[in-house]
């Protein structure tokens, strides 16, 4: 039981950090996708596939 008491705080902090980083990366990805859609609309391309003009 002593081992659990020693390891548990580190695991909890690690999980909190992991969830925080995951949410930050997901928010960044969504922001980049929205920016790409807005840029594609501003350039006059269809908004569904913003990367197709570079191929």
Buried (B, 14 or more C-beta within 10 A) or exposed (E): EEEEEEEEEEEEEEEEEEEEEEEEEEEEEEEEEEEBBEEBEEEEBEEEEBEEEEE
